[in-house]
């Protein structure tokens, strides 16, 4: 920053100093403008009054007397024909001769005076100066002693000091008042800046406190409806959201640690048994060894699935691994159904998948449907049936298992929640949480309810709103006309 750059130096000032300075400059400009206009208007009024006063002076009788006496009266004995008007009166002839009737000094004769005395001009108002340097305002007009007599001119003058002194006094008064006003405006601006920015100071202190202590429970008073109150409410909402996010993150870590502990402990136990067998040379019976290896494989599979679910849930709600596009939900449901048939080969699957197009992420939607179908496979009795239908954007999966108690239904989409009857079965308790999150991200919803026909089992319903048009890459689909 250049030390001679006023703009840079102004930007370097604190905000309240800049506000106070701007208020002071604005008031100073306003006061200066008002003072200048007032001074000019008063000057114009005084000049107008002086002109009217000069034009109203009528020294005709005194002039005639002076002319009869041949202008022989000494200046100190001449009558004060202007009375208390402090005027100088002078007679001017066409040849430039003049005779002072009243006043302490002669007025210089100008060409304008000669023209008026010769009858070439009727009257004139102008400024002039006497021999001793006194500025005068002069009014010259034609006159004659009687009709038919020679024309001459009469000049009536008053010193400009009559208006310059009041104007000078007025200028000093305006300057003093303006100075007091500017100083007062500066003080008021500083007070207003401090008062108005006090909520900003509180907000700054709160932000610094949070940055220093990471305490997200701090709240700022947000009374009122002005911009500062809105900013305070926005800040409080932000800190509340951050605190909630931090709490959810801590809860997710705690739940993940709890869920990871079980497969890791079992996996460690089985591996230690295998390692001890190798170290001691005591062979494990083939059947037991086979069961141990199968258990290790199952636990590793469960651990990998849990880590995948945790990675999915750890993404922010606004994040998405790919762009949203129009996809065929019935095709995704068909692919998920094929995977479910491989996981439950002993079950009977029936499907009614009608065309439906949505705007979403194909991989995430398929994973959500696989999770719903996995639940149906997991809770279906051997040889049971699973019914899948897709109609008007509602994917319904019906199993014929034991069902879910009514008191457990409000908790089925919570992270890591598992009903008491399902804790012995494999799973992490994250599948339905992923389903609900995926549906919400696509603008839909997920629901788990008892079978609509009152029979055994549970219905999972996944609703996704349709896209305006089917994807143009599908030549088999003809849009509605």
Phi, psi and omega per residue, in radians:
X1 nan 2.221 3.115
X2 -1.253 2.406 -3.128
X3 -1.242 -0.245 -3.131
X4 -1.863 0.221 3.136
X5 -1.653 1.811 -3.077
X6 -1.093 -0.689 -3.115
X7 -1.111 -0.748 3.126
X8 -1.147 -0.707 3.123
X9 -1.164 -0.613 3.095
X10 -1.156 -0.753 3.132
X11 -1.145 -0.417 -3.133
X12 -1.362 -0.226 -3.132
X13 -1.280 2.699 3.024
X14 -1.068 2.749 -3.066
X15 -1.062 -0.759 -3.117
X16 -1.155 -0.579 3.089
X17 -1.179 -0.688 3.105
X18 -1.135 -0.731 3.117
X19 -1.101 -0.803 3.133
X20 -1.079 -0.705 3.139
X21 -1.158 -0.730 3.126
X22 -1.127 -0.725 3.100
X23 -1.085 -0.759 -3.134
X24 -1.092 -0.789 -3.138
X25 -1.126 -0.731 -3.140
X26 -1.100 -0.773 3.132
X27 -1.168 -0.696 3.132
X28 -1.070 -0.756 3.117
X29 -1.122 -0.731 3.134
X30 -1.128 -0.769 3.138
X31 -1.133 -0.731 3.124
X32 -1.088 -0.731 3.122
X33 -1.116 -0.774 3.140
X34 -1.125 -0.753 -3.138
X35 -1.104 -0.756 -3.138
X36 -1.121 -0.768 3.123
X37 -1.114 -0.729 3.130
X38 -1.083 -0.774 -3.119
X39 -1.103 -0.748 -3.129
X40 -1.143 -0.727 -3.136
X41 -1.159 -0.724 3.112
X42 -1.131 -0.711 3.110
X43 -1.060 -0.757 3.122
X44 -1.116 -0.699 3.127
X45 -1.143 -0.749 3.140
X46 -1.154 -0.719 3.093
X47 -1.082 -0.714 3.119
X48 -1.130 -0.730 3.103
X49 -1.105 -0.707 3.129
X50 -1.107 -0.746 3.132
X51 -1.103 -0.761 3.128
X52 -1.142 -0.626 3.120
X53 -1.141 -0.733 3.122
X54 -1.142 -0.739 -3.093
X55 -1.246 -0.386 3.135
X56 -1.480 -0.203 -3.141
X57 -1.258 2.252 -3.114
X58 -2.241 1.553 -3.091
X59 -1.640 0.517 -3.015
X60 -1.026 -0.850 -3.108
X61 -1.063 -0.764 3.141
X62 -1.177 -0.616 3.121
X63 -1.155 -0.768 3.118
X64 -1.061 -0.730 3.112
X65 -1.074 -0.759 3.138
X66 -1.118 -0.697 3.130
X67 -1.137 -0.700 3.141
X68 -1.126 -0.538 3.141
X69 -1.539 0.046 3.075
X70 1.229 0.511 3.115
X71 0.974 0.567 -3.059
X72 -1.592 -0.026 -3.079
X73 -1.324 2.317 3.049
X74 -1.099 2.708 -3.074
X75 -1.057 -0.635 -3.081
X76 -1.329 -0.263 -3.136
X77 -1.881 -0.018 -3.127
X78 -1.251 2.513 -3.115
X79 -1.155 2.564 3.091
X80 -1.465 1.468 -3.030
X81 -1.251 -0.265 -3.141
X82 -1.599 0.029 3.109
X83 1.060 -2.246 -3.117
X84 -1.594 0.231 -3.086
X85 -1.461 -0.049 3.107
X86 0.935 0.824 -3.057
X87 -1.887 2.637 2.996
X88 -1.863 2.251 -3.121
X89 -2.084 2.372 -3.095
X90 -2.483 2.450 3.078
X91 -1.707 2.346 -3.124
X92 -2.230 2.345 3.084
X93 -1.790 2.993 -3.056
X94 -1.142 -0.476 -3.133
X95 -1.520 0.112 3.067
X96 1.659 -0.062 3.101
X97 -1.274 2.618 -3.122
X98 -2.479 2.739 -3.135
X99 -2.458 2.093 -3.103
X100 -1.338 2.218 3.131
X101 -1.675 -0.655 -3.099
X102 -2.629 2.640 3.125
X103 1.988 3.005 -3.048
X104 -1.737 -0.202 -3.124
X105 -2.613 2.677 3.141
X106 -1.292 2.671 3.044
X107 -1.672 2.442 3.079
X108 -1.151 2.428 3.138
X109 -1.536 2.197 -3.123
X110 -1.864 2.957 3.081
X111 -1.088 -0.566 3.093
X112 -1.095 -0.730 3.109
X113 -1.076 -0.742 -3.129
X114 -1.120 -0.717 3.132
X115 -1.106 -0.698 3.129
X116 -1.191 -0.711 3.127
X117 -1.144 -0.512 3.125
X118 -1.492 -0.051 3.122
X119 1.475 0.130 3.134
X120 -1.413 -0.219 -3.131
X121 -2.592 2.509 -3.031
X122 -1.453 -0.759 -3.070
X123 -2.850 2.922 -3.134
X124 -2.833 2.579 3.037
X125 -2.103 2.236 -3.124
X126 -2.764 2.908 3.084
X127 -1.689 2.542 3.139
X128 -2.625 3.020 3.126
X129 -2.331 2.471 3.112
X130 -1.416 3.037 -3.122
X131 -1.107 -0.507 -3.137
X132 -1.622 0.266 2.994
X133 1.476 0.334 3.115
X134 -1.581 2.177 3.110
X135 -1.345 2.310 -3.075
X136 -2.232 2.681 2.973
X137 -1.860 2.127 -2.961
X138 -2.006 2.385 3.017
X139 -2.141 2.047 -3.117
X140 -2.036 2.348 -3.127
X141 -2.524 2.811 -3.124
X142 -1.388 2.645 3.096
X143 -2.702 2.827 3.045
X144 -2.663 2.631 -3.056
X145 -1.180 -0.615 3.128
X146 -2.790 2.833 3.134
X147 -0.996 2.307 -3.131
X148 1.557 -0.216 3.119
X149 -1.343 2.877 3.129
X150 -1.061 2.546 3.110
X151 -1.473 2.458 3.004
X152 -2.441 3.109 -3.093
X153 -2.070 2.561 3.046
X154 -2.084 2.193 3.097
X155 -1.869 2.174 3.070
X156 -2.003 2.227 -3.050
X157 -2.350 2.584 3.037
X158 -2.327 2.570 -3.125
X159 -1.188 2.430 3.088
X160 -1.189 -0.240 3.088
X161 -1.077 -0.378 3.116
X162 -1.074 -0.495 3.085
X163 -1.892 -0.413 -3.120
X164 -1.229 -0.650 3.126
X165 -1.135 -0.831 3.062
X166 -1.076 -0.640 3.111
X167 -1.153 -0.684 3.105
X168 -1.125 -0.755 3.097
X169 -1.087 -0.756 3.119
X170 -1.084 -0.684 3.137
X171 -1.081 -0.756 3.132
X172 -1.162 -0.673 3.106
X173 -1.121 -0.781 3.121
X174 -1.106 -0.674 3.122
X175 -1.115 -0.744 3.133
X176 -1.140 -0.822 3.137
X177 -1.105 -0.696 3.127
X178 -1.112 -0.732 3.123
X179 -1.080 -0.780 3.109
X180 -1.095 -0.713 3.131
X181 -1.112 -0.713 -3.133
X182 -1.169 -0.761 3.119
X183 -1.095 -0.768 3.096
X184 -1.095 -0.687 3.119
X185 -1.137 -0.666 3.093
X186 -1.096 -0.773 3.120
X187 -1.134 -0.753 3.125
X188 -1.134 -0.686 3.117
X189 -1.104 -0.703 3.111
X190 -1.145 -0.698 3.119
X191 -1.152 -0.767 3.130
X192 -1.106 -0.709 3.138
X193 -1.103 -0.761 3.131
X194 -1.142 -0.751 -3.128
X195 -1.184 -0.798 -3.104
X196 -1.180 -0.539 -3.092
X197 -1.635 0.061 3.123
X198 -1.044 -0.753 3.059
X199 -1.083 -0.579 3.083
X200 -1.160 -0.669 3.068
X201 -1.090 -0.723 3.108
X202 -1.108 -0.704 3.105
X203 -1.122 -0.722 3.115
X204 -1.105 -0.770 3.114
X205 -1.069 -0.697 3.133
X206 -1.141 -0.751 3.122
X207 -1.099 -0.772 3.118
X208 -1.109 -0.666 3.118
X209 -1.131 -0.744 3.130
X210 -1.143 -0.728 3.124
X211 -1.112 -0.560 -3.093
X212 -1.440 -0.672 -3.022
X213 -1.967 -0.209 -3.059
X214 1.017 0.542 3.102
X215 -1.589 1.827 -3.080
X216 -1.573 0.159 3.112
X217 -1.548 -0.047 -3.105
X218 -1.218 2.353 3.074
X219 -2.247 2.602 -3.115
X220 -1.895 2.387 3.053
X221 -1.007 2.364 -3.065
X222 -2.261 0.754 3.094
X223 -1.229 2.593 3.083
X224 1.729 3.131 -3.119
X225 -2.214 0.227 -3.114
X226 -1.433 -3.098 -3.066
X227 -1.128 -0.621 -3.139
X228 -1.159 -0.718 3.111
X229 -1.115 -0.707 3.089
X230 -1.104 -0.713 3.108
X231 -1.104 -0.724 3.131
X232 -1.110 -0.760 3.121
X233 -1.117 -0.690 3.104
X234 -1.107 -0.706 3.121
X235 -1.145 -0.752 3.117
X236 -1.090 -0.695 3.097
X237 -1.119 -0.693 -3.141
X238 -1.124 -0.820 -3.131
X239 -1.146 -0.634 3.097
X240 -1.126 -0.724 3.108
X241 -1.141 -0.701 3.105
X242 -1.135 -0.716 3.124
X243 -1.119 -0.729 3.110
X244 -1.122 -0.722 3.109
X245 -1.118 -0.713 3.117
X246 -1.117 -0.711 3.130
X247 -1.140 -0.759 3.116
X248 -1.116 -0.664 3.118
X249 -1.114 -0.775 3.121
X250 -1.107 -0.694 3.117
X251 -1.151 -0.698 3.117
X252 -1.096 -0.732 3.140
X253 -1.130 -0.746 -3.140
X254 -1.128 -0.784 3.134
X255 -1.151 -0.704 3.133
X256 -1.101 -0.737 3.108
X257 -1.073 -0.689 3.123
X258 -1.155 -0.744 -3.116
X259 -1.244 -0.583 3.138
X260 -1.275 -0.446 -3.051
X261 -1.106 -0.698 -3.064
X262 -1.140 -0.949 3.138
X263 -1.153 -0.583 3.132
X264 -1.174 -0.700 3.120
X265 -1.131 -0.806 3.126
X266 -1.117 -0.720 3.125
X267 -1.123 -0.719 3.122
X268 -1.119 -0.721 -3.140
X269 -1.084 -0.823 -3.129
X270 -1.120 -0.713 3.139
X271 -1.182 -0.660 3.105
X272 -1.116 -0.660 3.080
X273 -1.082 -0.775 3.119
X274 -1.129 -0.728 -3.130
X275 -1.161 -0.706 -3.139
X276 -1.135 -0.608 3.104
X277 -1.112 -0.694 3.126
X278 -1.207 -0.676 -3.083
X279 -1.255 -0.695 -3.089
X280 -1.524 -0.258 -3.114
X281 1.399 0.069 3.089
X282 -1.522 1.941 -3.086
X283 -1.276 2.453 3.055
X284 -1.460 2.407 3.103
X285 -0.914 2.480 -3.073
X286 -0.925 -0.719 -3.124
X287 -1.150 -0.734 3.121
X288 -1.153 -0.687 3.129
X289 -1.121 -0.681 3.119
X290 -1.115 -0.702 3.124
X291 -1.159 -0.675 3.111
X292 -1.096 -0.798 -3.139
X293 -1.136 -0.669 3.090
X294 -1.130 -0.673 3.109
X295 -1.143 -0.734 3.107
X296 -1.069 -0.749 3.136
X297 -1.116 -0.765 -3.139
X298 -1.126 -0.711 3.141
X299 -1.174 -0.655 3.093
X300 -1.155 -0.674 3.087
X301 -1.115 -0.766 3.115
X302 -1.102 -0.698 3.132
X303 -1.143 -0.734 3.118
X304 -1.111 -0.721 3.119
X305 -1.128 -0.709 3.126
X306 -1.109 -0.742 3.124
X307 -1.126 -0.693 3.087
X308 -1.084 -0.738 3.104
X309 -1.116 -0.699 3.122
X310 -1.127 -0.684 3.092
X311 -1.102 -0.679 3.126
X312 -1.144 -0.754 -3.100
X313 -1.330 -0.339 -3.118
X314 -1.364 -0.242 3.111
X315 -1.223 2.482 3.034
X316 -1.052 2.698 -3.112
X317 -1.057 -0.559 -3.101
X318 -1.456 -0.189 -3.069
X319 -1.422 2.621 3.124
X320 -2.645 2.280 -3.092
X321 -1.203 -0.271 -3.122
X322 -2.590 2.876 -3.137
X323 -1.242 2.553 3.072
X324 -1.274 2.431 3.129
X325 -2.594 2.877 3.124
X326 -1.313 2.158 -3.100
X327 -2.267 2.773 3.128
X328 -1.530 1.869 -3.085
X329 -1.168 -0.573 -3.141
X330 -1.165 -0.591 3.100
X331 -1.229 -0.696 3.105
X332 -1.117 -0.733 3.113
X333 -1.104 -0.641 3.102
X334 -1.131 -0.707 3.114
X335 -1.148 -0.733 3.111
X336 -1.124 -0.644 3.123
X337 -1.146 -0.642 3.101
X338 -1.093 -0.712 3.110
X339 -1.172 -0.643 -3.133
X340 -1.171 -0.598 3.133
X341 -1.134 -0.607 3.106
X342 -1.193 -0.549 -3.120
X343 -1.447 -0.362 3.090
X344 -2.288 1.189 -3.064
X345 -1.146 -0.383 -3.128
X346 -1.464 -0.089 -3.099
X347 -1.652 2.768 3.099
X348 -1.829 2.132 -3.121
X349 -1.896 2.266 3.011
X350 -2.123 2.467 -3.056
X351 -2.425 2.587 3.031
X352 -2.447 1.538 -3.031
X353 -1.843 1.872 3.137
X354 -1.659 2.595 -3.067
X355 -0.996 2.360 3.099
X356 -2.743 2.263 -3.096
X357 -1.985 2.397 -3.109
X358 -2.335 2.848 3.028
X359 -1.793 1.979 -3.083
X360 -2.982 -2.851 -3.116
X361 -1.908 2.008 -2.984
X362 -1.026 -0.799 -3.080
X363 -1.115 -0.738 -3.128
X364 -1.175 -0.712 3.118
X365 -1.116 -0.706 3.121
X366 -1.132 -0.694 3.131
X367 -1.123 -0.713 3.120
X368 -1.092 -0.732 3.140
X369 -1.188 -0.650 3.096
X370 -1.096 -0.703 3.119
X371 -1.089 -0.754 3.118
X372 -1.097 -0.786 -3.141
X373 -1.179 -0.607 3.089
X374 -1.069 -0.688 3.099
X375 -1.091 -0.738 3.123
X376 -1.093 -0.727 3.122
X377 -1.140 -0.725 -3.063
X378 -1.123 -0.676 -3.032
X379 -1.747 0.020 3.109
X380 -1.396 2.450 3.079
X381 -1.226 2.765 3.116
X382 -0.980 2.326 -3.124
X383 1.328 0.154 -3.117
X384 -1.336 -3.116 -3.086
X385 -2.129 2.573 3.067
X386 -2.208 2.172 -3.095
X387 -1.903 2.221 -3.092
X388 -2.157 2.283 3.098
X389 -2.464 2.596 3.075
X390 -2.312 1.908 -3.121
X391 -2.384 2.148 3.086
X392 0.923 0.712 3.058
X393 1.478 0.045 3.131
X394 -1.891 1.937 3.078
X395 -1.607 2.061 -3.103
X396 -2.007 2.219 3.108
X397 -2.079 2.065 -3.091
X398 -2.010 2.186 3.001
X399 -1.929 3.017 3.139
X400 -2.122 0.677 3.136
X401 -1.490 -2.815 -3.077
X402 -1.245 -0.253 -3.127
X403 1.444 3.106 -3.113
X404 -2.080 2.279 3.106
X405 -1.032 2.584 -3.104
X406 -1.032 -0.615 -3.115
X407 -1.240 -0.275 3.133
X408 -1.619 -0.302 -3.062
X409 -1.007 -0.695 -3.135
X410 -1.150 -0.233 -3.038
X411 -1.881 -0.033 -2.960
X412 -1.152 -0.423 -3.110
X413 -1.698 0.131 3.098
X414 -1.387 2.607 -3.127
X415 -1.168 2.326 3.061
X416 1.166 0.140 3.121
X417 -1.438 2.339 3.087
X418 -2.435 2.376 -3.140
X419 -1.192 2.688 -3.131
X420 -0.962 -0.589 -3.111
X421 -1.308 -0.268 -3.070
X422 -1.847 -0.008 -3.073
X423 -1.237 -0.380 3.099
X424 -1.434 -0.210 -3.128
X425 -1.566 2.711 3.112
X426 -1.149 2.614 3.131
X427 2.493 2.825 -3.079
X428 -1.883 -0.194 -3.058
X429 1.397 0.258 -3.119
X430 -1.925 -0.200 -3.028
X431 -1.053 -0.859 -3.114
X432 -1.232 -0.492 3.042
X433 -1.086 -0.703 3.108
X434 -1.175 -0.653 3.115
X435 -1.069 -0.864 -3.124
X436 -1.099 -0.695 -3.122
X437 -1.180 -0.732 -3.139
X438 -1.134 -0.732 3.127
X439 -1.111 -0.753 3.136
X440 -1.128 -0.654 3.137
X441 -1.153 -0.519 3.110
X442 -1.554 0.094 3.116
X443 1.497 0.224 -3.108
X444 -1.982 -2.690 -3.098
X445 -2.645 2.842 3.102
X446 -2.250 2.521 -3.088
X447 -2.542 2.473 3.044
X448 -2.127 2.246 -3.050
X449 -2.599 2.915 3.059
X450 -1.194 2.767 -3.124
X451 -1.026 2.384 -3.071
X452 -1.153 -0.496 -3.104
X453 -1.507 0.055 3.107
X454 1.435 -0.006 -3.140
X455 -1.439 -3.068 3.129
X456 -1.222 2.767 3.077
X457 1.825 -3.117 -3.061
X458 -2.323 2.572 3.037
X459 -1.935 2.216 3.004
X460 -1.840 2.210 -3.090
X461 -2.094 2.153 3.110
X462 -2.027 1.979 -3.099
X463 -1.874 2.208 3.121
X464 -2.240 2.183 3.134
X465 -1.137 2.597 -3.091
X466 -1.380 2.741 3.067
X467 -1.450 2.743 -3.127
X468 -1.042 -0.656 -3.106
X469 -2.449 2.708 3.040
X470 -1.244 2.808 -3.118
X471 -1.097 2.387 -3.125
X472 -1.203 -0.238 -3.116
X473 -1.373 -0.136 -3.128
X474 -1.691 1.739 -3.063
X475 -1.240 -0.254 -3.092
X476 -1.424 -0.181 -3.079
X477 -1.793 2.238 3.101
X478 -1.900 2.101 -3.130
X479 -1.068 2.638 3.079
X480 -1.085 2.402 -3.141
X481 -1.576 nan nan
